[in-house]
């Protein structure tokens, strides 16, 4: 057997040092890349898929599509017949609605679009679970008394103002407390609160309770043509819907 020559071995190593360095670097890079890519291509993608799974888009069908179609029709974005099939007309109506609300115009009803429509994508959740039938009825009576004749979105907005007050520490924490707070609503003092609410007011009350707030948190509204309070004009107006200005 040939005797091992240590000196010759060291010379060989030094001669190929650059090649060995390159090979080691490639091995380290490969391990690092795997560590970065592998989590993304597994858990992260699964998260994205799960988020996309709750969105409703063209080709879907069912009761949730019917709910979307009904809501779009009510808001003036016609889908034609409410048939529960997400076809081309529904797609265009969704895009038109998204454009009108400043949302991403992709024709997909995800969380942001659903919230703007005043619906929940989760079939098991209900935004009005904390309210009783009496609460819904009283809110509908308030909407009917204060906003009948207003566009549907304006009726929902009035209901949303009532609920925003319930959530605010500056007002009573119940619907009845807010509605019957002294001098809060003209309709209470002139007796119109006792009128029977129509179907539109009932639906608007439920939409408001389900989370649809066209006012984005406003606590006040008034009709500038009939408002007699000078104080209300001191509030910061955020938007106008129909004859009402909504303010904070």
Long-range contacts (C-beta under 8 A, 24 or more apart in sequence): 54-110, 54-111, 54-121, 54-122, 55-108, 55-109, 55-110, 55-111, 55-121, 56-86, 56-108, 56-109, 56-121, 57-86, 57-107, 57-108, 57-109, 58-86, 58-87, 58-88, 58-90, 58-91, 58-107, 59-86, 60-86, 61-85, 61-86, 63-123, 64-121, 64-123, 65-90, 67-119, 68-94, 68-109, 68-114, 68-117, 68-119, 69-93, 71-117, 71-118, 71-119, 71-207, 72-97, 72-117, 74-152, 74-203, 75-117, 75-152, 75-153, 115-211, 115-212, 116-212, 117-212, 118-156, 118-207, 118-208, 118-210, 118-211, 118-212, 119-210, 119-212, 120-210, 120-211, 126-210, 127-209, 127-210, 127-211, 128-206, 128-209, 128-210, 131-175, 131-209, 135-174, 135-175, 135-176, 135-209, 136-202, 136-205, 136-206, 136-209, 137-197, 137-202, 137-205, 138-175, 138-176, 138-179, 139-163, 139-175, 139-179, 139-205, 139-208, 139-209, 140-197, 140-201, 140-202, 140-204, 140-205, 141-193, 141-194, 141-195, 141-196, 141-197, 141-201, 142-179, 142-185, 142-187, 142-193, 143-197, 143-201, 143-204, 143-205, 143-208, 144-195, 144-196, 144-197, 144-198, 144-201, 145-185, 145-187, 145-192, 145-193, 145-195, 146-185, 146-186, 146-187, 146-192, 147-201, 147-204, 147-242, 147-244, 148-198, 148-200, 148-201, 150-241, 150-242, 150-243, 150-244, 151-241, 151-242, 152-200, 152-204, 153-214, 153-241, 154-214, 154-241, 154-242, 154-243, 154-244, 155-200, 155-201, 155-204, 156-204, 156-207, 156-208, 156-212, 156-214, 157-213, 157-214, 157-215, 157-218, 157-221, 157-241, 157-244, 157-246, 158-204, 158-221, 158-244, 159-204, 159-205, 159-207, 159-208, 159-209, 160-208, 160-212, 160-213, 160-214, 160-215, 160-218, 161-215, 161-218, 161-219, 161-220, 161-221, 161-246, 162-208, 163-208, 163-209, 163-213, 164-213, 164-215, 164-217, 164-218, 164-219, 165-219, 168-219, 170-219, 171-219, 214-239, 214-241, 215-239, 215-241, 215-246, 217-248, 218-246, 218-247, 218-248, 219-247, 219-248, 220-246, 220-247, 220-248, 221-245, 221-246, 221-247, 222-247
